[in-house]
Amino acid sequence: MKIYLLRAYIVVAVLLMAGVLACEKSDVDRTFEGPYFVRFTDTTLTYKESYSQPISIKVHNVGPQLNEPITINYTVSGTAREGKEYSIVGTKGTVVIPANKSTGAIQVKLINNANNILGAQTLTFTITSVQPSNLQIGLGSGNSDARIGKSLVLTIQDDCLLGGAYSGSSRVGNQTYTISDAAITSTDCKNYVLSNWNIGVFNFNAIKSPLTFIDNGDNSLTIPSQSNVNLGTNETIKGTGAWNPRDKKITLNLQLLLKLTEPERDTTISFTQTYTPQ
């Protein structure tokens, strides 16, 4: 009797397994047939107003590429003011995904009107219609604004007067050295940090280290005496500087103090670096 029961259990288990495998095979063979839709690739983006490169607000077609252009109409709303905080490059209100492509982009250029008042403004982009009309807008059901990807919110953060991305140059003798990816940041618009620069006297390929300086409020800068692990225990740097409100260039007059042990004496090296907003 036990042998017959065992055989019955085995048969049932085999049948159940066959059913599972058949179901899995069916799921694997299933092909998605739509509906296809267009959407913003992101739902939120955040940039400082000092960001100088065009921002790409990307849209994409969630489906096979078409052999015809996809035209997407959109609206722009929010607290940011066109012409004062931002501008749209190209035709406002329409973005096209080219034929045989999956993505298109709205190009937004930020306007840096830094005034040492820190806050934020927003822009909301909302897709309103699309051609071909058989494509849907956003992921989800119905025409609700809650459909995923139908809208994107761009937050523009205010920056300090001296904040942003800079290219730097330093001239020693007849030779000029440059760097293109320096950044200046501040949380209170008085105390600043210059990062991704370096202490190279003769080039910009030396040790990269943060440098702090103070905006005195009269276009002059103070670089307090400072040291860090990159400079070494026997080295400090200090100096003065200036900010030109016309072209927004920053000039730093630096003094690097070296405490030599052999022979035991202090040596000061003076050099100037200029930083131009990108």
KEDOMI-773626 format. One record per residue: residue number from 1; x, y, z of N, C-alpha, C, O, CB in turn; residue in three letters. Coordinates in steps of 0.2 Angstrom, whole numbers. Glycine has a CB too. Layout:
REM residues N
REC  pos   n_xx   n_yy   n_zz  ca_xx  ca_yy  ca_zz   c_xx   c_yy   c_zz   o_xx   o_yy   o_zz  cb_xx  cb_yy  cb_zz  code
REC  NUM      X      Y      Z      X      Y      Z      X      Y      Z      X      Y      Z      X      Y      Z   Ala
...
***
This chain:
REM residues 278
REC  pos   n_xx   n_yy   n_zz  ca_xx  ca_yy  ca_zz   c_xx   c_yy   c_zz   o_xx   o_yy   o_zz  cb_xx  cb_yy  cb_zz  code
REC    1      4     -6      0      0      0      0      4      6      0      3     11     -4     -5      0      6   Met
REC    2     10      6      4     14     12      4     18     13     -2     19     19     -4     19     11     10   Lys
REC    3     19      8     -6     22      8    -12     18     12    -17     20     16    -21     25      2    -15   Ile
REC    4     11     10    -17      6     13    -22      5     20    -20      5     25    -25      0      9    -21   Tyr
REC    5      5     22    -14      5     29    -12     11     33    -14     10     39    -16      4     30     -4   Leu
REC    6     17     30    -13     23     34    -15     23     35    -23     24     41    -25     29     30    -13   Leu
REC    7     20     30    -27     20     31    -34     15     37    -36     16     40    -40     18     25    -37   Arg
REC    8      9     37    -32      4     42    -33      7     49    -32      6     53    -36     -2     41    -29   Ala
REC    9     11     50    -26     14     56    -25     19     58    -30     19     64    -32     17     56    -18   Tyr
REC   10     23     53    -33     27     55    -38     24     57    -44     26     62    -48     32     49    -40   Ile
REC   11     18     54    -46     15     56    -52     12     63    -51     12     67    -56      9     51    -54   Val
REC   12      9     64    -46      6     71    -44     12     76    -45     11     82    -48      3     71    -38   Val
REC   13     17     75    -42     23     80    -42     25     81    -49     27     87    -51     29     77    -38   Ala
REC   14     26     76    -53     28     76    -60     23     81    -64     25     85    -68     29     70    -63   Val
REC   15     16     80    -63     11     83    -66     12     91    -64     11     95    -68      4     81    -65   Leu
REC   16     12     92    -58     13     99    -55     19    102    -58     19    108    -61     13     99    -48   Leu
REC   17     25     99    -59     31    102    -62     30    103    -69     32    108    -71     37     97    -61   Met
REC   18     26     99    -72     25    100    -80     21    106    -81     22    110    -85     22     94    -83   Ala
REC   19     16    107    -76     12    113    -77     16    119    -75     15    124    -79      6    112    -72   Gly
REC   20     20    119    -70     24    125    -69     29    127    -75     29    133    -77     29    124    -63   Val
REC   21     32    122    -78     36    123    -84     32    125    -89     35    130    -93     40    116    -85   Leu
REC   22     26    123    -90     22    125    -96     21    133    -95     21    136   -100     16    121    -97   Ala
REC   23     19    134    -89     17    141    -87     23    146    -88     23    151    -91     15    142    -80   Cys
REC   24     29    144    -86     35    148    -87     37    148    -94     39    154    -96     41    144    -83   Glu
REC   25     36    143    -98     38    144   -105     33    149   -109     35    153   -113     37    137   -109   Lys
REC   26     27    149   -106     22    153   -109     24    161   -107     23    165   -112     15    152   -106   Ser
REC   27     26    162   -101     28    168    -99     34    171   -103     35    177   -105     30    169    -92   Asp
REC   28     39    166   -104     45    168   -108     43    170   -115     46    174   -118     50    162   -108   Val
REC   29     38    166   -118     37    167   -125     32    173   -126     31    175   -132     33    161   -128   Asp
REC   30     30    176   -120     25    181   -121     28    188   -124     34    189   -121     21    183   -114   Arg
REC   31     26    191   -129     29    197   -131     24    203   -130     18    203   -131     29    196   -139   Thr
REC   32     28    209   -127     24    215   -125     22    218   -132     26    219   -136     28    219   -121   Phe
REC   33     16    220   -132     13    223   -138     10    230   -137      5    232   -141      7    218   -141   Glu
REC   34     12    233   -132     10    240   -130      5    240   -125      4    235   -121      6    243   -137   Gly
REC   35      2    246   -123      3    252   -127     10    255   -126     12    255   -121     -3    257   -126   Pro
REC   36     12    258   -131     19    262   -131     17    269   -129     12    272   -130     23    261   -138   Tyr
REC   37     22    272   -126     21    279   -124     28    283   -124     33    280   -124     18    279   -117   Phe
REC   38     27    290   -123     33    294   -123     33    297   -116     28    298   -113     33    300   -128   Val
REC   39     39    299   -113     39    301   -106     46    305   -105     50    304   -109     39    296   -101   Arg
REC   40     46    309   -100     52    312    -98     56    307    -95     54    303    -91     51    318    -93   Phe
REC   41     63    307    -97     67    302    -94     68    302    -87     68    297    -83     74    302    -98   Thr
REC   42     69    308    -84     69    310    -77     62    313    -75     58    315    -79     75    314    -76   Asp
REC   43     61    313    -68     56    316    -65     58    323    -62     54    327    -61     52    312    -61   Thr
REC   44     64    323    -59     66    329    -56     74    330    -58     77    325    -59     66    328    -48   Thr
REC   45     76    336    -58     83    338    -59     84    344    -55     80    348    -54     84    339    -67   Leu
REC   46     90    345    -53     92    351    -49     99    353    -51    104    349    -52     93    349    -41   Thr
REC   47    100    360    -52    106    363    -54    106    370    -51    101    373    -49    106    364    -62   Tyr
REC   48    113    372    -50    114    379    -47    114    383    -53    115    382    -59    121    379    -44   Lys
REC   49    111    389    -52    111    394    -57    117    396    -60    117    399    -66    108    401    -54   Glu
REC   50    123    395    -57    129    396    -60    132    391    -65    137    391    -68    135    397    -54   Ser
REC   51    128    385    -66    129    380    -71    129    383    -78    124    386    -80    125    374    -70   Tyr
REC   52    134    383    -81    135    387    -87    133    383    -94    133    386    -99    142    390    -88   Ser
REC   53    133    376    -93    132    372   -100    124    371   -101    121    371    -96    135    366    -99   Gln
REC   54    122    371   -107    115    369   -108    113    363   -104    116    358   -104    113    369   -115   Pro
REC   55    107    363   -102    104    357    -98     99    353   -103     95    357   -106    100    359    -91   Ile
REC   56    100    347   -104     96    343   -108     91    340   -104     92    336   -100    100    338   -112   Ser
REC   57     84    342   -105     78    339   -103     76    333   -107     73    335   -113     73    344   -101   Ile
REC   58     78    327   -106     77    322   -111     70    319   -111     67    318   -105     82    316   -110   Lys
REC   59     68    317   -117     61    313   -117     63    307   -121     68    307   -126     56    317   -121   Val
REC   60     60    302   -120     61    296   -124     55    292   -126     50    292   -122     66    291   -121   His
REC   61     55    288   -131     50    284   -133     51    277   -130     55    273   -132     50    283   -141   Asn
REC   62     46    275   -126     46    268   -123     43    263   -128     37    262   -127     43    268   -116   Val
REC   63     46    261   -133     44    257   -138     49    256   -143     54    259   -143     37    259   -140   Gly
REC   64     47    253   -149     51    252   -154     52    259   -158     48    263   -158     49    247   -159   Pro
REC   65     58    260   -161     60    266   -165     55    266   -171     53    261   -174     67    266   -167   Gln
REC   66     53    272   -172     48    273   -178     52    276   -184     57    279   -183     43    278   -176   Leu
REC   67     50    275   -190     53    277   -196     50    284   -198     51    287   -203     52    273   -202   Asn
REC   68     47    288   -193     45    294   -193     46    298   -187     47    295   -182     37    295   -195   Glu
REC   69     47    305   -187     48    309   -181     42    308   -176     36    308   -178     49    316   -183   Pro
REC   70     44    309   -170     39    309   -165     39    317   -162     44    319   -160     40    304   -159   Ile
REC   71     33    320   -163     33    327   -161     29    327   -154     23    325   -154     29    331   -166   Thr
REC   72     32    330   -149     29    331   -142     28    338   -141     33    342   -141     34    327   -137   Ile
REC   73     22    340   -139     21    346   -136     21    347   -129     19    342   -125     14    349   -139   Asn
REC   74     23    352   -126     24    353   -119     22    360   -116     23    365   -120     31    350   -116   Tyr
REC   75     21    361   -110     20    367   -107     25    368   -102     28    363    -99     13    368   -104   Thr
REC   76     27    374   -100     32    376    -95     28    381    -90     25    386    -91     38    380    -98   Val
REC   77     29    379    -83     26    383    -78     31    383    -72     36    380    -72     19    380    -76   Ser
REC   78     29    386    -67     34    387    -61     35    394    -59     33    399    -62     40    383    -62   Gly
REC   79     40    394    -54     42    401    -51     48    404    -55     49    410    -54     43    400    -44   Thr
REC   80     52    400    -58     57    403    -62     55    408    -68     50    406    -71     62    398    -65   Ala
REC   81     58    413    -69     56    418    -74     60    417    -80     66    418    -80     57    425    -71   Arg
REC   82     57    417    -86     60    416    -92     63    423    -94     60    428    -93     55    414    -98   Glu
REC   83     70    422    -96     73    428    -98     77    431    -92     81    436    -93     69    433   -100   Gly
REC   84     75    429    -86     79    431    -80     83    426    -76     88    427    -74     74    435    -75   Lys
REC   85     79    420    -76     83    414    -73     84    409    -78     89    405    -77     78    411    -67   Glu
REC   86     81    409    -84     82    403    -89     80    406    -95     76    411    -96     79    397    -87   Tyr
REC   87     82    402   -100     79    403   -107     79    396   -111     83    391   -109     84    408   -111   Ser
REC   88     74    395   -115     74    389   -119     78    390   -126     76    395   -129     66    387   -120   Ile
REC   89     82    385   -127     86    385   -133     82    382   -139     79    376   -138     93    382   -133   Val
REC   90     80    385   -144     76    383   -150     69    384   -149     67    389   -145     77    375   -150   Gly
REC   91     64    380   -152     57    381   -152     54    379   -145     54    373   -143     54    378   -157   Thr
REC   92     52    384   -141     48    383   -135     42    379   -136     38    381   -140     48    389   -131   Lys
REC   93     40    374   -132     34    371   -132     34    364   -136     29    361   -136     29    375   -135   Gly
REC   94     39    363   -140     39    357   -145     46    354   -144     51    358   -145     37    359   -152   Thr
REC   95     46    348   -144     53    344   -144     51    338   -149     46    335   -149     55    341   -137   Val
REC   96     56    336   -153     55    331   -158     60    325   -156     66    326   -155     56    334   -165   Val
REC   97     58    319   -157     62    313   -157     63    311   -164     58    309   -167     59    307   -153   Ile
REC   98     69    312   -167     70    311   -174     68    304   -176     68    299   -172     77    312   -176   Pro
REC   99     66    303   -183     65    296   -185     71    291   -184     76    293   -184     63    296   -193   Ala
REC  100     69    285   -182     74    280   -181     78    281   -175     84    279   -174     78    279   -187   Asn
REC  101     76    286   -170     79    287   -164     74    286   -158     68    286   -159     82    295   -164   Lys
REC  102     77    285   -152     73    284   -146     72    290   -142     68    290   -137     76    278   -142   Ser
REC  103     77    295   -142     76    301   -138     77    307   -141     79    308   -147     82    300   -133   Thr
REC  104     74    312   -138     75    319   -140     76    323   -133     76    321   -128     69    322   -143   Gly
REC  105     78    330   -134     79    334   -128     77    341   -129     78    344   -134     87    334   -127   Ala
REC  106     75    344   -124     74    351   -123     80    354   -120     82    352   -115     67    353   -118   Ile
REC  107     83    359   -123     89    363   -121     87    369   -117     84    373   -119     93    364   -126   Gln
REC  108     89    369   -110     88    374   -106     94    378   -104     99    374   -102     84    372    -99   Val
REC  109     95    384   -104    101    388   -102     99    392    -96     94    396    -96    103    393   -108   Lys
REC  110    103    391    -91    102    395    -85    105    402    -85    110    402    -88    104    391    -79   Leu
REC  111    102    407    -82    105    414    -82    107    415    -75    103    415    -70     99    419    -84   Ile
REC  112    113    416    -74    116    417    -67    115    424    -65    119    429    -68    124    415    -67   Asn
REC  113    111    426    -61    109    432    -58    111    432    -51    107    435    -47    102    435    -60   Asn
REC  114    116    429    -49    118    428    -42    118    435    -38    121    440    -41    125    425    -41   Ala
REC  115    115    435    -33    115    441    -29    116    440    -21    114    444    -17    108    445    -30   Asn
REC  116    119    434    -20    120    433    -13    114    432     -9    114    432     -2    124    438     -9   Asn
REC  117    108    431    -12    102    429     -9    100    422    -11     99    420    -16     96    434    -10   Ile
REC  118    101    417     -6    101    410     -7     93    408     -7     90    409     -2    105    406     -3   Leu
REC  119     91    405    -12     84    402    -12     84    397    -18     89    394    -20     79    407    -13   Gly
REC  120     78    396    -21     77    391    -27     71    393    -30     66    395    -27     77    384    -24   Ala
REC  121     71    392    -37     65    393    -41     64    386    -45     69    382    -45     66    399    -46   Gln
REC  122     58    385    -47     57    378    -51     54    380    -57     51    385    -59     52    374    -46   Thr
REC  123     55    375    -62     52    374    -68     48    368    -69     51    362    -68     57    376    -74   Leu
REC  124     42    368    -71     38    361    -72     37    360    -79     33    365    -82     32    361    -68   Thr
REC  125     40    355    -82     38    354    -89     33    348    -90     34    343    -86     45    351    -93   Phe
REC  126     28    349    -94     22    344    -94     21    343   -101     19    347   -105     16    347    -90   Thr
REC  127     21    336   -103     19    334   -110     11    335   -110      8    332   -106     21    327   -111   Ile
REC  128      9    338   -116      2    339   -117     -1    335   -123     -7    333   -122      0    346   -118   Thr
REC  129      3    334   -128      1    330   -133      7    327   -137     12    329   -136     -4    334   -138   Ser
REC  130      5    322   -141     11    318   -145      8    316   -152      2    314   -152     14    312   -141   Val
REC  131     12    316   -157     11    314   -163     16    309   -166     22    311   -165     10    319   -169   Gln
REC  132     15    303   -168      8    300   -169      4    299   -163      6    298   -158      9    293   -173   Pro
REC  133     -3    300   -164     -7    300   -159     -9    293   -156    -12    293   -150    -14    303   -161   Ser
REC  134     -6    288   -159     -7    281   -155     -2    280   -150     -3    275   -146     -6    276   -161   Asn
REC  135      2    285   -149      7    284   -143      4    288   -137      0    293   -138     14    288   -145   Leu
REC  136      5    285   -131      2    288   -125      7    292   -122     13    292   -124      0    282   -120   Gln
REC  137      5    296   -117      9    301   -113     10    298   -106      5    297   -102      6    308   -113   Ile
REC  138     16    296   -104     18    294    -98     15    287    -97     11    284   -100     15    298    -93   Gly
REC  139     18    284    -91     16    277    -89     10    277    -84     11    280    -79     22    273    -87   Leu
REC  140      5    273    -86     -1    273    -81     -7    273    -85     -7    273    -91     -1    279    -76   Gly
REC  141    -13    273    -81    -19    273    -85    -23    280    -84    -21    284    -80    -24    268    -81   Ser
REC  142    -27    281    -89    -31    288    -89    -26    293    -91    -20    292    -94    -33    289    -83   Gly
REC  143    -29    299    -91    -25    305    -93    -23    310    -87    -21    316    -88    -30    310    -98   Asn
REC  144    -22    307    -81    -21    310    -75    -13    313    -76     -9    310    -79    -21    306    -69   Ser
REC  145    -12    318    -72     -6    321    -72     -1    317    -68      5    318    -68     -6    328    -69   Asp
REC  146     -4    312    -64      0    307    -60      4    302    -65      8    298    -62     -4    304    -55   Ala
REC  147      2    302    -71      6    297    -75     13    298    -75     16    303    -76      3    297    -83   Arg
REC  148     17    292    -74     24    293    -73     27    295    -79     26    292    -85     27    286    -71   Ile
REC  149     31    300    -79     35    303    -84     31    309    -88     34    311    -93     37    298    -89   Gly
REC  150     25    310    -86     22    315    -90     25    322    -88     24    327    -92     14    315    -88   Lys
REC  151     27    323    -82     30    329    -80     37    329    -77     39    323    -75     25    333    -75   Ser
REC  152     41    334    -78     47    334    -75     48    341    -71     46    346    -74     53    334    -80   Leu
REC  153     51    341    -65     52    347    -61     60    349    -61     64    345    -58     49    347    -54   Val
REC  154     62    354    -64     69    357    -63     69    362    -58     66    367    -58     71    360    -70   Leu
REC  155     73    361    -53     74    365    -48     81    369    -49     86    366    -50     75    362    -41   Thr
REC  156     80    376    -49     86    380    -50     88    383    -43     84    387    -41     85    386    -55   Ile
REC  157     94    381    -41     96    384    -34    100    390    -35    105    391    -40    100    379    -31   Gln
REC  158     99    395    -31    103    401    -31    110    400    -29    111    396    -25     99    407    -27   Asp
REC  159    114    404    -32    121    403    -30    124    410    -28    121    415    -29    125    400    -36   Asp
REC  160    130    410    -24    133    416    -22    137    419    -28    138    416    -33    138    414    -16   Cys
REC  161    138    426    -27    141    430    -32    147    426    -35    149    426    -41    143    436    -29   Leu
REC  162    151    423    -31    158    420    -33    157    413    -34    162    410    -36    163    422    -28   Leu
REC  163    152    410    -34    151    403    -34    151    401    -42    149    405    -46    145    400    -31   Gly
REC  164    153    395    -43    152    392    -50    158    388    -52    163    387    -48    151    398    -55   Gly
REC  165    158    387    -59    164    383    -62    168    388    -65    166    393    -68    161    378    -67   Ala
REC  166    175    387    -65    180    392    -67    185    388    -71    187    382    -70    183    396    -61   Tyr
REC  167    188    392    -75    195    389    -78    200    394    -75    199    400    -74    195    390    -86   Ser
REC  168    206    391    -74    211    395    -71    217    395    -75    219    391    -79    213    392    -64   Gly
REC  169    221    401    -74    228    402    -77    233    405    -72    231    408    -68    227    406    -83   Ser
REC  170    239    403    -74    244    405    -69    250    406    -74    252    402    -78    246    400    -64   Ser
REC  171    253    412    -73    259    414    -78    265    414    -74    266    418    -69    258    420    -82   Arg
REC  172    270    410    -76    277    411    -72    282    412    -78    283    408    -82    278    404    -69   Val
REC  173    286    418    -78    290    419    -83    287    420    -89    282    424    -90    296    414    -84   Gly
REC  174    289    416    -94    286    417   -101    281    411   -102    278    410   -108    291    417   -107   Asn
REC  175    279    407    -97    275    401    -98    268    402    -94    268    405    -89    279    395    -95   Gln
REC  176    263    400    -98    256    401    -95    254    394    -94    254    390    -98    252    405    -99   Thr
REC  177    251    392    -88    248    386    -86    240    387    -85    238    392    -82    251    383    -80   Tyr
REC  178    236    382    -87    229    383    -87    226    376    -84    229    371    -84    226    384    -93   Thr
REC  179    220    377    -81    216    372    -79    209    373    -80    207    379    -80    217    370    -71   Ile
REC  180    204    368    -82    198    370    -84    192    368    -80    186    369    -81    197    367    -91   Ser
REC  181    194    364    -74    188    361    -70    188    363    -63    187    359    -59    188    354    -71   Asp
REC  182    190    369    -61    190    372    -54    183    374    -53    179    375    -57    195    378    -53   Ala
REC  183    181    373    -46    175    375    -44    175    379    -37    179    378    -33    171    369    -42   Ala
REC  184    171    384    -37    170    388    -31    163    387    -28    159    388    -31    172    396    -32   Ile
REC  185    163    386    -21    157    385    -18    157    389    -11    162    390     -8    156    377    -17   Thr
REC  186    150    390     -9    150    393     -2    143    392      0    138    391     -4    151    401     -3   Ser
REC  187    142    391      7    135    390     10    133    397     13    127    397     15    136    385     15   Thr
REC  188    137    402     13    135    408     17    137    414     12    135    420     15    138    409     23   Asp
REC  189    140    414      7    141    419      2    147    424      5    147    430      3    135    423      0   Cys
REC  190    150    421     10    156    425     13    162    421     13    168    423     11    154    427     20   Lys
REC  191    161    415     15    167    410     16    167    405     10    162    402      9    167    406     23   Asn
REC  192    172    405      6    172    401      0    177    396      0    182    396      3    173    406     -6   Tyr
REC  193    176    390     -4    181    385     -5    182    384    -12    177    383    -16    178    378     -2   Val
REC  194    188    385    -14    191    383    -21    193    376    -21    198    374    -18    196    388    -23   Leu
REC  195    190    372    -25    192    365    -26    194    363    -33    193    367    -37    186    361    -23   Ser
REC  196    197    357    -33    200    355    -39    205    360    -42    206    360    -49    194    353    -44   Asn
REC  197    208    363    -38    214    367    -41    220    364    -38    220    358    -36    213    375    -38   Trp
REC  198    226    367    -38    232    364    -35    237    370    -33    235    376    -34    235    360    -40   Asn
REC  199    242    368    -29    247    372    -27    253    373    -31    258    375    -29    249    370    -20   Ile
REC  200    252    371    -37    258    371    -42    260    378    -43    256    382    -45    256    367    -48   Gly
REC  201    266    379    -42    269    386    -43    271    386    -51    270    392    -54    276    387    -39   Val
REC  202    273    381    -54    275    381    -60    271    378    -65    272    378    -71    282    378    -61   Phe
REC  203    265    374    -63    261    371    -67    254    370    -63    254    371    -57    263    365    -71   Asn
REC  204    249    367    -67    243    365    -64    243    358    -63    237    355    -62    237    368    -68   Phe
REC  205    248    354    -63    248    347    -62    251    345    -55    252    339    -55    252    344    -68   Asn
REC  206    251    349    -51    254    347    -44    248    345    -40    243    343    -42    257    353    -41   Ala
REC  207    249    344    -33    244    342    -29    238    346    -29    238    352    -28    247    341    -22   Ile
REC  208    232    343    -30    226    347    -29    223    347    -22    223    341    -19    221    343    -34   Lys
REC  209    221    352    -20    219    353    -13    214    359    -12    215    364    -16    226    354     -8   Ser
REC  210    210    358     -7    205    364     -7    208    370     -4    213    370      0    199    362     -2   Pro
REC  211    206    376     -6    209    382     -3    203    387     -1    198    387     -5    213    386     -9   Leu
REC  212    203    389      5    198    393      7    200    401      7    205    403      8    196    392     15   Thr
REC  213    195    405      5    196    412      5    189    416      7    184    413      7    198    415     -2   Phe
REC  214    190    422      9    184    426     12    183    432      7    187    435      5    186    428     19   Ile
REC  215    177    433      6    174    439      2    173    444      7    169    444     12    168    437     -2   Asp
REC  216    177    450      7    177    455     11    171    460     10    170    465     14    183    459     11   Asn
REC  217    167    459      5    161    463      3    163    469     -1    158    473     -2    158    465     10   Gly
REC  218    169    470     -2    171    476     -6    175    475    -12    179    478    -15    175    481     -2   Asp
REC  219    174    469    -15    177    466    -21    184    463    -19    188    461    -24    177    471    -26   Asn
REC  220    187    464    -13    193    461    -11    192    455     -7    187    453     -4    197    466     -6   Ser
REC  221    197    451     -8    197    444     -5    203    443      0    208    446     -1    197    438    -10   Leu
REC  222    202    439      5    207    437     10    208    430     10    203    426     11    206    440     17   Thr
REC  223    214    428      9    216    420      9    219    419     16    225    420     16    220    418      3   Ile
REC  224    216    417     21    219    416     28    225    411     27    224    406     23    214    414     33   Pro
REC  225    230    411     32    235    406     32    232    400     34    228    399     38    240    408     37   Ser
REC  226    234    395     30    231    388     30    235    383     28    240    384     24    224    387     26   Gln
REC  227    234    377     31    238    371     29    234    365     29    228    365     32    244    370     34   Ser
REC  228    236    360     26    232    353     26    237    348     24    243    349     23    226    354     21   Asn
REC  229    234    342     24    238    336     23    242    336     17    247    333     16    234    329     24   Val
REC  230    238    339     12    242    339      5    248    343      5    252    342      1    237    341      0   Asn
REC  231    247    349      8    253    354      9    259    351     12    265    352     11    251    360     12   Leu
REC  232    257    347     18    263    345     22    263    349     28    261    354     28    269    344     18   Gly
REC  233    267    346     33    267    349     40    272    355     39    271    360     44    270    344     45   Thr
REC  234    276    356     35    281    362     34    279    367     29    283    371     28    287    359     33   Asn
REC  235    272    367     27    270    372     22    264    375     24    259    371     26    270    368     15   Glu
REC  236    263    381     22    257    385     23    256    390     17    261    391     14    257    389     30   Thr
REC  237    250    392     16    248    396     11    244    401     13    239    400     17    245    392      4   Ile
REC  238    244    407     10    240    413     12    240    418      6    244    417      1    242    416     19   Lys
REC  239    237    424      7    237    429      2    231    433      2    227    434      6    238    425     -5   Gly
REC  240    231    437     -4    225    442     -5    222    440    -12    225    436    -16    227    449     -4   Thr
REC  241    217    444    -13    214    443    -20    209    448    -21    208    453    -17    210    436    -20   Gly
REC  242    206    448    -27    201    453    -29    196    449    -34    198    445    -38    204    459    -33   Ala
REC  243    190    452    -34    184    450    -39    182    456    -43    181    461    -40    178    447    -35   Trp
REC  244    183    455    -50    181    460    -54    173    459    -56    171    455    -59    185    460    -61   Asn
REC  245    169    464    -54    162    464    -55    160    464    -62    154    462    -64    158    469    -51   Pro
REC  246    164    467    -66    163    467    -74    163    461    -77    158    459    -81    167    472    -77   Arg
REC  247    169    457    -77    170    451    -80    169    445    -75    170    439    -78    176    451    -84   Asp
REC  248    169    446    -69    168    441    -64    174    437    -63    174    431    -61    162    437    -65   Lys
REC  249    180    439    -65    186    436    -64    189    437    -57    188    442    -54    191    438    -69   Lys
REC  250    192    431    -55    195    431    -48    202    431    -49    205    426    -52    192    426    -44   Ile
REC  251    206    435    -45    213    435    -45    216    434    -38    214    437    -34    216    442    -48   Thr
REC  252    220    429    -38    223    427    -31    230    428    -31    234    425    -35    221    419    -30   Leu
REC  253    232    432    -26    240    433    -25    242    429    -20    240    430    -14    241    441    -24   Asn
REC  254    245    423    -21    247    418    -16    254    418    -14    258    420    -18    245    411    -19   Leu
REC  255    255    416     -7    261    416     -5    262    409     -1    258    407      3    263    422      1   Gln
REC  256    266    405     -4    268    398     -1    274    398      3    279    400      1    268    393     -7   Leu
REC  257    273    397      9    278    397     14    281    390     15    278    386     17    276    400     21   Leu
REC  258    288    389     13    291    383     14    296    383     20    300    388     20    295    381      8   Leu
REC  259    295    379     25    300    378     30    305    373     29    303    367     30    296    377     37   Lys
REC  260    311    375     27    316    370     25    320    368     31    321    373     35    320    373     19   Leu
REC  261    322    362     31    326    360     37    334    359     35    338    360     40    324    353     39   Thr
REC  262    335    359     29    342    359     27    343    363     21    341    361     15    344    351     26   Glu
REC  263    346    369     21    348    372     28    341    375     31    336    376     28    353    378     27   Pro
REC  264    341    376     38    335    378     41    334    385     40    337    389     43    336    376     49   Glu
REC  265    329    386     36    327    393     34    320    393     31    318    387     29    332    397     30   Arg
REC  266    316    398     32    310    399     28    310    402     22    314    407     21    305    403     33   Asp
REC  267    307    399     17    307    402     10    300    403      8    295    399      8    310    397      5   Thr
REC  268    298    409      5    292    411      3    292    412     -5    296    415     -8    289    418      6   Thr
REC  269    287    408     -8    286    409    -15    280    412    -17    275    410    -14    287    401    -18   Ile
REC  270    280    418    -20    274    421    -22    272    420    -29    276    420    -34    275    429    -21   Ser
REC  271    266    419    -31    263    418    -38    256    420    -38    253    421    -33    264    411    -40   Phe
REC  272    254    422    -44    247    424    -45    243    419    -50    246    417    -54    247    431    -48   Thr
REC  273    237    418    -48    232    414    -52    226    418    -53    224    422    -49    231    407    -49   Gln
REC  274    223    417    -60    217    420    -62    212    415    -63    213    410    -67    219    425    -68   Thr
REC  275    206    416    -61    200    411    -62    195    415    -66    192    420    -64    198    408    -56   Tyr
REC  276    193    412    -72    188    415    -76    182    410    -76    182    404    -77    191    416    -83   Thr
REC  277    176    413    -75    170    409    -75    169    406    -82    170    408    -87    163    413    -74   Pro
REC  278    167    399    -82    165    396    -88    158    397    -90    157    394    -96    166    388    -86   Gln
***
